[in-house]
Amino acid sequence: MKCPFCSYEDTQVVDSRVSESGDSIRRRRRCVACDKRFTTYEVVELRMPQLVKSNGSREEFDENKIRTGFSRALHRRPVAANLVEDAINRIIQTTLSFGEREIESRRIGELVMEELRKLDKVAYIRFASVYRNFQDEEDFRDVLEEVQKS
C-alpha cells in the first residue's frame, strides 16, 4: 500500500479489525519511510452480471428496474415495504449466486415473478400479464388457475 503522505511504496499493518457489520476490514497502517499513520478499509467488490436482452443486446444490471417492476405490480396492494426490500435482496443474492458474467434478462423476470407470487397473488398476475404479454382473457384464466392450485 502506497503512503498517502510521502508516496513511499512500503507500509506496515499495525492493527486490523473487522467492522461491526462484518462486511469490511479496517486496517491501521504505518509508513516505513515517514512514520505517519493512516487507515484503509478493505471491502468485497461484487459485480452484478450483465443482462442479455431477448434481442441480443446487453445492459448493466439495474436494481431500480426491479424496484420499479415491484412498485407497479404492487400499486395499492397491502404489502409492507420491508417485505419488498427482502424480496429484491433475494433476487440480487440469487443472481450473484449464479456466478456468471452474463445472464438472460428472462431469468431475472422469472425471479421477480416468483417473489411476487409469494408476496401477493394480484401483483403476481399484474406483473405476469405485462411480462408474458397476455393477449386475451384465456391467458388470464390460465394464470388464475395456476395461482388457485398453489
PyMOL commands that set and color helices and strands:
alter all, ss='L'
color gray80, all
select helices_A, chain A and resi 63-73+81-97+105-119+121-131+137-149
alter helices_A, ss='H'
color red, helices_A
select strands_A, chain A and resi 11-18+24-31+37-43+50-52+58-59+102-104
alter strands_A, ss='S'
color yellow, strands_A
deselect
rebuild
show_as cartoon
